[in-house]
Amino acid sequence: MAGADDEPATNEPAAIVRADWVVVGDPTSAGSVLEDGAVLVVGERIAAVGPAARVLADHPGVPVERLERHVLVPGMVNAHAHLAMTMFRGTADDRDLADFLAVVMPLEARTLTREHVEVGTRSAAVELLRGGVTSSLDMYFHTVVGRRAAAEVGLRVLTGPTIIEGGPSTLPWDDLMVHASTFLAEHPSDGAWRPVLGPHGTYTVSPSQLDEVAALAGAHDCIVQIHLSETEAENQMVLERLGRRPLDVLDAAGLLGPDTVLAHGVHLNADEQRRVAAAGAAVAHCPVSNLKLASGVAPVPGLLAAGVTVALGTDGAASANDLDLLAVLRLTALLHKGAPSGPDGPDATNLAAAVALRMATLGGAIALGIDDHTGSIEEGKLADLVAVDLADPSTEPVRDPVAAVVYGASRSQVRSVWVAGERAVRDGRCVNVDERDVVAALRRLGDELLRG
């Protein structure tokens, strides 16, 4: 740390972001909100955080950006998404999951190209960044192209091969595994980047194939992301085919562990919830998609009580229609107060605002195994920061800035976003791309798919 008379001893650019409130550390911990706080950013990392008076006094001469009536929160983490599916928005509305997949999967098989994934992912990155998301897990195809498109906009995307035989990649199984092995070898973990293996589900990937995925995952530091127990029909299908429930199939393959992210987990029973916790796996809760597809309501209070790390996800825009994680955050906090998911029925104390915000930030980072680098505003971590303007009719007067964000704020109030110290959003707009061009390209692609 630099002395009081000096700027930080580095050639990297330094700046101070000062806000009326700063949410530091774990939002559920005492003292997690600083009033009139400041964050010193040097290069890509947070060099200091604390009361504004102290940070400014310790670092004279460093430029200060003053954000009045703003709260600075950690960059949110989207723990489950199919980013490029923005191109299929509106193609399969008002259907349950089975009917949804019956429309979308053949459409993907007919139309998906690298160019399409590039356009769809770039638009998704714009949408996510403007909503305060700085990191996203992705499960899709043509991953190198998608990751590059997101990075051009400024979004950090953790991704890797989606494993499903006969999917849009059209690769036979053996070739698919060679491709996956090559991807993991060429894109090793590095800081806040971790590669991903994405077996689609226990109903689309056989037990022997899951064994191969497990062997490959065991040879690399990677995330395993899989749809699991999204619907009761899925549970029944797997039980009838294999004589075991989806979690049993996954566990038998050796894929239930601390690097595993279970997408949805809507129909995990109490024993399964305890097993997920014991294994150290995480659940990505996607309530917008689950409600729209009539899949049900995940037992989030039970999962949390069992000790499971629960993160939040948007799912894809084909099923959820938008990628608004702030809306997911608000719905999560409200849904589990009113849903009779516990033995005593609805409970207004379920999922307090700070608990919900933790799921969207630090919980997501823990789920992805990148919490040493992001998920909270702490010295040494990457400067993944989101400034939310609370001087708005929906959030004033501000009694509690965390509750204001969770229960009142919309993504239109996200004014600035930094990813690893780089400004990605200023005045509510992405700075690295022309948003009009991004939208126009997605519209053209949508028209092309409609004609085709």
C-alpha positions in Angstrom: 0.0 0.0 0.0 1.3 3.5 -0.8 2.1 6.0 1.8 0.0 9.0 2.6 2.1 11.3 0.4 2.2 9.1 -2.6 0.0 7.6 -5.2 0.1 3.8 -5.5 3.6 2.6 -6.4 2.7 1.3 -9.8 2.6 2.5 -13.4 -0.9 1.1 -13.7 -3.7 3.7 -13.9 -5.4 4.5 -10.6 -8.8 6.0 -9.8 -11.1 6.3 -6.9 -14.8 5.6 -7.1 -16.8 7.3 -4.3 -20.5 6.5 -3.6 -23.0 7.3 -1.0 -23.1 3.6 -0.2 -20.7 0.7 -0.9 -21.7 -2.9 -0.3 -18.4 -4.7 0.6 -17.8 -8.3 1.5 -20.7 -10.6 2.2 -23.9 -8.6 2.0 -25.3 -10.7 4.9 -22.5 -9.8 7.3 -22.7 -7.0 9.8 -20.9 -3.9 8.5 -21.2 -4.9 4.9 -22.5 -1.5 3.8 -20.3 1.6 4.1 -21.9 5.0 4.0 -19.9 7.5 2.0 -17.5 4.8 0.9 -14.7 4.8 -1.7 -12.9 2.2 -3.7 -9.4 2.7 -5.0 -8.9 0.9 -8.3 -5.3 0.3 -9.5 -5.1 -1.5 -12.9 -7.6 -4.3 -12.8 -7.8 -4.8 -9.0 -9.2 -3.1 -5.9 -6.3 -1.6 -4.0 -8.2 -0.2 -1.1 -11.8 0.1 0.1 -13.1 2.0 3.1 -14.7 5.3 4.3 -14.2 8.0 1.7 -12.4 10.4 4.0 -9.8 7.8 4.7 -9.3 6.5 1.2 -9.0 10.1 -0.2 -6.6 11.2 2.5 -4.4 8.2 1.9 -4.2 8.7 -1.8 -4.1 12.4 -2.7 -3.9 13.3 -6.3 -5.7 10.2 -7.5 -8.7 11.1 -9.7 -12.1 10.7 -7.9 -15.4 9.9 -9.6 -18.1 11.0 -7.2 -21.4 9.1 -7.5 -24.1 10.9 -5.5 -27.1 8.8 -4.4 -25.6 5.8 -5.9 -24.8 2.4 -4.3 -21.8 0.5 -5.4 -22.4 -3.3 -5.4 -20.2 -6.2 -6.5 -20.6 -7.2 -10.2 -23.4 -9.8 -10.4 -22.7 -13.3 -11.5 -25.1 -15.1 -13.9 -24.8 -18.7 -12.9 -26.7 -20.3 -15.8 -27.4 -19.0 -19.3 -27.5 -20.0 -23.0 -26.3 -16.6 -24.2 -26.6 -16.9 -27.9 -30.2 -18.0 -27.6 -31.2 -14.3 -27.8 -31.6 -15.1 -31.5 -34.5 -17.4 -30.6 -36.3 -15.0 -28.3 -40.1 -15.3 -28.8 -40.0 -18.5 -30.9 -41.5 -20.9 -28.3 -43.5 -18.9 -25.8 -46.3 -20.4 -23.6 -45.0 -24.0 -23.7 -43.8 -26.3 -21.0 -40.2 -27.5 -21.2 -40.8 -30.6 -23.3 -42.8 -28.6 -25.9 -40.3 -25.8 -25.8 -37.4 -28.2 -26.5 -39.4 -29.8 -29.3 -39.5 -26.4 -31.1 -36.0 -25.0 -30.2 -33.7 -28.0 -30.6 -34.7 -28.7 -34.2 -34.5 -25.0 -35.0 -30.9 -24.9 -33.6 -30.0 -28.0 -35.6 -31.2 -26.3 -38.8 -29.8 -22.8 -38.3 -26.9 -22.6 -35.9 -23.6 -21.2 -37.2 -20.5 -19.5 -35.8 -21.7 -16.2 -37.2 -25.1 -16.6 -35.5 -23.6 -17.4 -32.2 -21.4 -14.4 -32.5 -24.3 -12.0 -33.1 -26.5 -13.6 -30.4 -23.8 -13.6 -27.7 -22.7 -10.1 -28.4 -26.3 -8.9 -27.9 -26.5 -11.0 -24.7 -23.4 -9.4 -23.4 -24.8 -5.9 -23.9 -28.0 -6.8 -22.2 -26.2 -8.5 -19.2 -23.7 -5.7 -18.7 -26.4 -3.0 -18.8 -28.1 -5.0 -16.0 -25.1 -5.1 -13.7 -23.7 -8.6 -14.6 -20.0 -8.8 -14.9 -19.5 -12.6 -15.1 -21.7 -15.2 -16.7 -21.6 -19.0 -17.0 -22.7 -20.1 -20.5 -23.8 -23.4 -22.0 -23.9 -23.2 -25.7 -22.1 -24.1 -28.9 -19.2 -22.5 -30.9 -17.9 -21.5 -27.5 -14.6 -19.8 -28.7 -16.6 -17.5 -30.9 -19.1 -16.7 -28.2 -16.5 -16.0 -25.6 -14.6 -13.7 -27.9 -17.8 -11.8 -28.8 -18.7 -11.3 -25.2 -15.1 -10.1 -24.4 -15.3 -7.5 -27.1 -18.3 -6.0 -25.2 -16.5 -6.3 -21.9 -18.4 -9.3 -20.3 -16.5 -12.1 -18.6 -17.9 -15.4 -19.8 -17.0 -18.8 -18.5 -17.8 -21.4 -21.1 -16.8 -24.6 -22.8 -18.2 -27.5 -24.9 -21.8 -28.5 -24.5 -22.0 -32.2 -24.4 -25.0 -33.7 -26.1 -24.7 -36.3 -28.9 -26.5 -35.3 -32.0 -26.8 -31.7 -31.0 -26.2 -28.7 -33.2 -22.5 -29.4 -33.3 -23.3 -32.5 -35.4 -20.1 -34.2 -34.1 -20.2 -37.9 -33.3 -19.6 -38.7 -29.7 -15.9 -39.7 -30.0 -15.2 -36.5 -32.0 -17.1 -34.5 -29.5 -15.0 -35.7 -26.6 -11.8 -35.1 -28.6 -13.0 -31.5 -29.2 -13.8 -31.1 -25.5 -10.4 -32.4 -24.4 -8.7 -30.1 -26.8 -10.7 -27.1 -25.6 -9.8 -27.8 -22.0 -6.1 -28.2 -22.8 -6.0 -25.0 -24.9 -8.0 -22.9 -22.4 -6.8 -23.7 -18.9 -8.0 -22.0 -15.8 -6.4 -18.6 -15.2 -7.6 -16.3 -12.4 -11.3 -15.6 -12.8 -11.4 -17.7 -16.0 -12.3 -21.4 -15.7 -13.3 -23.6 -18.6 -16.6 -25.5 -18.5 -17.8 -28.9 -19.5 -21.6 -28.9 -20.1 -23.2 -32.3 -20.3 -26.7 -31.3 -21.1 -28.6 -33.6 -18.8 -28.9 -37.1 -17.5 -31.8 -37.6 -19.9 -29.7 -36.6 -23.0 -26.3 -38.0 -22.0 -26.1 -41.7 -21.2 -24.4 -43.0 -18.0 -21.4 -44.4 -19.9 -21.0 -41.1 -21.6 -21.2 -39.3 -18.3 -18.4 -41.6 -17.1 -16.3 -40.3 -19.9 -17.2 -36.7 -19.1 -16.2 -37.3 -15.5 -12.8 -38.8 -16.5 -12.2 -35.7 -18.7 -13.3 -33.3 -15.9 -11.0 -35.1 -13.4 -8.0 -34.4 -15.6 -8.6 -30.6 -15.7 -9.5 -27.7 -13.4 -12.9 -27.0 -14.9 -16.6 -26.4 -14.0 -19.2 -29.1 -14.8 -22.6 -27.5 -15.6 -25.6 -29.7 -16.1 -29.4 -29.4 -16.2 -30.8 -31.4 -13.3 -34.3 -32.1 -11.9 -35.7 -29.2 -13.8 -39.1 -30.9 -14.1 -40.9 -33.7 -12.4 -41.3 -35.3 -15.8 -37.5 -35.3 -16.2 -37.2 -37.1 -12.9 -39.8 -39.7 -13.9 -38.2 -40.2 -17.4 -34.8 -40.9 -16.0 -36.2 -43.1 -13.3 -38.1 -45.2 -15.8 -35.1 -45.4 -18.2 -32.3 -46.0 -15.8 -34.0 -47.0 -12.5 -32.5 -44.1 -10.7 -33.2 -40.4 -10.2 -31.1 -37.8 -12.0 -29.0 -37.0 -9.0 -28.2 -40.7 -8.4 -27.1 -41.0 -12.1 -24.9 -38.0 -11.8 -23.4 -39.1 -8.5 -22.7 -42.6 -9.8 -20.7 -41.1 -12.6 -18.5 -39.2 -10.1 -19.8 -35.8 -11.3 -21.4 -34.5 -8.1 -18.7 -32.4 -6.4 -17.5 -28.9 -5.6 -16.9 -28.0 -9.2 -20.5 -28.9 -10.2 -23.2 -26.4 -11.0 -26.7 -27.9 -11.1 -28.9 -25.8 -13.3 -32.5 -25.5 -11.8 -32.7 -28.3 -9.2 -36.5 -27.6 -9.0 -37.4 -31.1 -8.0 -34.6 -32.1 -5.6 -36.1 -33.8 -2.5 -34.9 -33.2 1.0 -32.4 -36.1 1.0 -31.0 -34.9 -2.3 -30.6 -31.4 -1.0 -28.5 -32.7 1.8 -26.4 -34.8 -0.6 -25.8 -31.8 -2.8 -24.6 -29.8 0.2 -22.4 -32.6 1.4 -20.8 -32.8 -2.0 -20.1 -29.1 -2.1 -22.0 -28.7 -5.4 -24.0 -25.5 -6.2 -27.5 -24.9 -7.6 -28.2 -22.2 -10.1 -31.7 -21.0 -9.4 -33.6 -19.7 -12.5 -37.1 -18.7 -11.3 -38.2 -16.7 -14.4 -37.6 -19.6 -16.7 -38.9 -22.2 -14.2 -42.2 -20.2 -13.9 -42.6 -19.5 -17.6 -42.1 -23.1 -18.5 -44.4 -24.2 -15.6 -41.5 -26.3 -14.3 -42.2 -25.5 -10.7 -40.5 -23.6 -7.8 -37.2 -24.7 -6.6 -36.9 -25.4 -2.8 -34.4 -22.6 -2.3 -35.1 -22.1 1.5 -34.5 -25.8 2.0 -31.4 -25.8 -0.1 -29.9 -22.9 1.9 -30.9 -24.5 5.2 -29.1 -27.7 4.1 -25.9 -25.6 3.3 -26.1 -25.6 -0.5 -24.5 -22.7 -2.3 -27.4 -21.2 -4.3 -26.6 -18.8 -7.2 -28.9 -17.0 -9.6 -29.3 -17.5 -13.3 -31.3 -16.0 -16.2 -31.4 -19.2 -18.3 -31.6 -18.4 -22.0 -33.7 -15.6 -23.6 -35.6 -18.2 -25.6 -37.2 -19.5 -22.4 -37.0 -16.5 -20.1 -37.3 -13.8 -22.8 -34.8 -11.5 -21.2 -31.4 -11.7 -19.4 -32.4 -9.4 -16.5 -30.6 -10.7 -13.5 -31.9 -7.8 -11.4 -35.4 -9.0 -12.2 -34.4 -12.6 -11.2 -33.0 -11.2 -8.0 -36.2 -9.4 -7.1 -38.4 -12.4 -8.0 -36.3 -14.7 -6.0 -36.6 -12.6 -2.9 -40.4 -12.3 -3.3 -41.2 -15.8 -4.6 -39.8 -17.7 -1.7 -41.7 -15.6 0.9 -45.0 -16.3 -0.7 -44.5 -19.9 -2.1 -45.5 -22.6 0.4 -42.1 -24.3 0.1 -41.5 -24.9 3.8 -43.4 -26.9 6.4 -45.1 -23.8 7.7 -46.1 -22.4 4.4 -45.5 -18.8 3.3 -43.0 -16.8 5.5 -42.2 -13.1 5.0 -38.8 -13.7 6.7 -37.6 -16.0 4.0 -34.7 -14.8 1.8 -34.1 -11.4 3.3 -32.8 -8.8 0.8 -29.2 -9.3 1.8 -29.4 -13.1 1.4 -30.9 -12.6 -2.1 -28.1 -10.1 -3.1 -25.5 -12.6 -1.8 -26.9 -15.2 -4.2 -26.5 -12.8 -7.1 -23.0 -11.8 -6.2 -20.7 -13.8 -3.9 -22.9 -16.9 -4.1 -22.5 -16.9 -7.9 -18.7 -16.4 -7.6 -18.5 -19.3 -5.1 -20.6 -21.5 -7.4 -18.2 -20.9 -10.2 -15.1 -21.3 -8.0 -13.9 -17.7 -8.7 -14.7 -16.1 -5.4 -11.0 -15.4 -4.7 -11.2 -13.0 -7.6 -14.7 -11.5 -7.7 -18.1 -11.5 -6.0 -17.4 -8.9 -3.4 -15.7 -5.5 -3.1 -12.6 -6.4 -1.2 -8.9 -5.4 -1.4 -7.0 -7.6 -3.8 -10.0 -8.7 -5.8 -10.8 -7.7 -9.4 -12.6 -4.4 -9.7 -15.9 -5.8 -10.8 -18.2 -2.9 -9.7 -21.7 -1.8 -10.5 -23.1 1.6 -9.7 -26.9 1.8 -9.2 -28.5 5.2 -9.1 -31.0 5.2 -6.2 -32.2 8.8 -6.9 -35.3 7.4 -8.6 -39.0 7.4 -7.8 -38.8 3.6 -7.4 -36.1 3.7 -4.7 -36.3 7.0 -2.8 -36.3 7.5 0.1 -33.4 5.1 0.7 -33.8 3.5 4.1 -31.6 0.5 3.3 -29.6 0.5 0.0 -29.5 -3.3 -0.2 -33.3 -3.6 0.1 -33.6 -0.7 -2.4 -31.6 -2.6 -5.0 -33.4 -5.9 -4.4 -37.0 -4.8 -4.0 -37.1 -1.5 -6.0 -34.3 -1.0 -8.5 -34.5 -1.9 -12.2 -31.7 -2.3 -14.7 -32.4 1.2 -16.1 -30.8 2.5 -12.8 -27.5 0.7 -13.5 -25.4 3.7 -14.6 -21.8 2.4 -14.5 -20.2 -1.0 -14.7 -16.5 -1.9 -14.4 -15.1 -5.4 -15.3 -11.6 -6.0 -13.9 -11.1 -2.2 -13.6 -12.2 -1.5 -17.2 -15.3 0.6 -17.7 -17.8 -1.4 -19.7 -20.9 0.8 -19.1 -21.1 4.5 -18.7 -24.3 6.5 -18.3 -26.3 3.2 -18.8 -24.7 2.4 -22.2 -22.0 0.0 -23.2 -18.8 1.8 -24.1 -17.1 -0.8 -26.2 -19.7 -1.3 -29.0 -22.3 0.7 -30.8 -25.5 -0.7 -29.2 -27.5 0.4 -32.3 -25.3 -1.9 -34.5 -25.7 -4.8 -32.0 -29.5 -4.5 -32.0 -29.7 -4.1 -35.7 -27.6 -7.2 -36.3 -29.8 -9.3 -33.9 -32.9 -8.0 -35.7 -31.5 -9.0 -39.1 -30.6 -12.5 -37.7 -34.1 -12.9 -36.2 -35.6 -12.0 -39.6 -33.3 -14.5 -41.3 -34.2 -17.3 -39.0 -37.9 -16.5 -39.3 -37.6 -16.8 -43.1 -35.5 -19.9 -42.9 
